[in-house]
């Protein structure tokens, strides 16, 4: 049974919680708005249809780099330089947002630094690799700690508490 496979639950069976990384959410994109919105929110904490500077910037990158775009239903995924530029700008904005708690801004700075490092390494390979938004933003520490909390039974559904 795969990460996104559907299974009929038995009446007494509790549903399981599981973690999906941004890379896994990206791989699961099937052209529907539902999956794309879940993926996009995991990346950018907003809707792809919101009137936001981020969404305008992504559309600009789509026009400027048409060969670095993968169409997904009525939406798209960026890869390579445009993916890096948008993600980098997004995390820089989070770092500078004084309305956010300092711990979150510090986390955003670490994520930004990691994204810059991953992008640079992918471009310095003998054959450069253009990583997608989901691949660049994939947070292995978040994955580790979320899975640890899940396995420890520390993440509950409201009905379980």
C-alpha positions as CSV (number, residue, x, y, z in Angstrom):
1,X,0.0,0.0,0.0
2,X,1.6,3.3,-1.1
3,X,1.8,6.5,0.7
4,X,-1.3,8.0,-1.0
5,X,-3.3,4.8,-1.7
6,X,-6.8,4.8,-0.4
7,X,-8.0,2.0,1.8
8,X,-11.5,1.3,3.1
9,X,-11.4,1.4,6.9
10,X,-13.2,-1.0,9.1
11,X,-15.7,0.7,11.5
12,X,-13.6,0.2,14.6
13,X,-10.2,0.9,12.8
14,X,-8.6,4.2,13.6
15,X,-7.1,6.1,10.7
16,X,-3.4,6.4,10.7
17,X,-1.5,9.6,10.4
18,X,1.5,9.8,8.2
19,X,3.9,12.5,7.1
20,X,4.4,13.5,3.5
21,X,7.4,15.5,2.5
22,X,7.2,18.3,-0.1
23,X,9.0,16.0,-2.5
24,X,6.4,13.2,-1.9
25,X,3.5,15.6,-2.3
26,X,5.1,16.8,-5.6
27,X,5.4,13.2,-6.8
28,X,1.7,12.6,-6.0
29,X,0.5,15.5,-8.1
30,X,-2.2,14.1,-10.4
31,X,-3.5,17.3,-12.1
32,X,-6.3,17.9,-9.6
33,X,-6.7,21.1,-7.7
34,X,-7.0,19.3,-4.4
35,X,-3.6,17.7,-4.6
36,X,-1.9,20.8,-6.0
37,X,-3.4,23.0,-3.2
38,X,-2.1,20.6,-0.6
39,X,1.4,20.6,-2.2
40,X,1.4,24.4,-2.7
41,X,0.4,25.1,0.9
42,X,3.1,22.8,2.2
43,X,5.6,24.9,0.2
44,X,4.3,28.4,0.6
45,X,1.7,28.5,3.3
46,X,-0.9,30.1,1.0
47,X,-3.2,29.2,-1.8
48,X,-2.0,29.1,-5.4
49,X,-5.0,31.3,-6.3
50,X,-4.4,34.0,-3.6
51,X,-3.6,37.5,-4.8
52,X,-0.1,37.5,-3.4
53,X,3.3,38.8,-4.5
54,X,4.6,35.3,-4.3
55,X,2.1,34.0,-6.9
56,X,2.8,37.0,-9.2
57,X,6.5,36.2,-8.9
58,X,5.9,32.6,-9.8
59,X,3.9,33.6,-12.9
60,X,6.7,36.0,-13.9
61,X,9.2,33.1,-13.6
62,X,6.8,30.9,-15.7
63,X,6.9,33.5,-18.5
64,X,10.6,34.2,-18.3
65,X,11.6,30.5,-18.1
66,X,9.0,28.5,-20.1
67,X,11.4,25.6,-20.4
68,X,11.7,25.3,-16.6
69,X,8.0,24.7,-16.0
70,X,6.0,21.5,-15.7
71,X,2.3,22.0,-16.2
72,X,0.1,20.3,-13.6
73,X,-3.6,20.6,-14.4
74,X,-4.4,24.3,-14.3
75,X,-1.2,24.9,-12.2
76,X,2.5,24.4,-12.6
77,X,5.8,23.5,-10.9
78,X,9.0,25.4,-11.4
79,X,12.4,23.8,-11.6
80,X,16.0,24.9,-11.7
81,X,16.9,28.6,-11.4
82,X,13.3,29.9,-11.3
83,X,12.4,27.4,-8.5
84,X,15.5,28.5,-6.6
85,X,14.8,32.2,-7.1
86,X,11.2,32.0,-5.9
87,X,12.0,29.8,-2.9
88,X,15.0,31.9,-1.9
89,X,12.9,35.1,-2.0
90,X,10.1,33.5,-0.1
91,X,12.4,32.4,2.8
92,X,14.2,35.7,2.8
93,X,10.8,37.4,3.2
94,X,10.0,35.1,6.2
95,X,13.4,35.9,7.8
96,X,12.7,39.7,7.5
97,X,9.0,39.5,8.7
98,X,9.2,41.0,12.1
99,X,5.6,39.9,12.9
100,X,6.8,36.3,13.0
101,X,8.3,34.8,16.1
102,X,12.1,34.8,16.3
103,X,12.2,31.0,16.4
104,X,10.3,30.8,13.2
105,X,12.5,33.4,11.5
106,X,15.6,31.5,12.6
107,X,14.1,28.3,11.1
108,X,13.4,30.2,7.9
109,X,17.0,31.4,7.8
110,X,18.3,27.8,8.2
111,X,15.9,26.6,5.5
112,X,17.1,29.4,3.2
113,X,20.7,28.5,3.8
114,X,20.0,24.9,3.1
115,X,18.1,25.7,-0.2
116,X,21.0,27.9,-1.4
117,X,23.5,25.1,-0.6
118,X,21.4,22.4,-2.3
119,X,20.8,24.5,-5.4
120,X,24.5,25.4,-5.7
121,X,25.6,21.8,-5.3
122,X,23.1,20.7,-7.9
123,X,24.4,23.3,-10.4
124,X,28.1,22.4,-9.8
125,X,27.7,18.8,-10.9
126,X,29.4,17.8,-14.1
127,X,25.9,17.6,-15.5
128,X,23.9,20.2,-13.6
129,X,20.5,19.0,-12.2
130,X,17.5,21.3,-12.2
131,X,15.7,20.6,-8.9
132,X,12.0,21.3,-8.6
133,X,10.3,23.5,-5.9
134,X,9.4,20.4,-3.9
135,X,12.9,18.9,-4.1
136,X,14.6,22.1,-3.1
137,X,12.2,22.8,-0.2
138,X,12.3,19.2,1.1
139,X,13.1,19.4,4.8
140,X,14.8,16.2,5.9
141,X,14.8,17.4,9.6
142,X,11.1,18.1,9.5
143,X,10.6,14.6,8.0
144,X,12.7,13.0,10.8
145,X,11.0,14.9,13.6
146,X,7.5,14.5,12.3
147,X,8.0,10.7,11.8
148,X,9.6,10.4,15.2
149,X,6.6,12.2,16.8
150,X,4.2,10.0,14.8
151,X,5.9,6.9,15.9
152,X,5.9,8.1,19.5
153,X,2.2,8.7,19.4
154,X,2.6,12.4,20.0
155,X,0.5,13.5,17.1
156,X,-3.2,12.9,17.7
157,X,-6.4,13.6,15.9
158,X,-8.8,15.9,17.8
159,X,-11.1,12.9,18.4
160,X,-8.2,11.0,20.1
161,X,-7.4,13.6,22.7
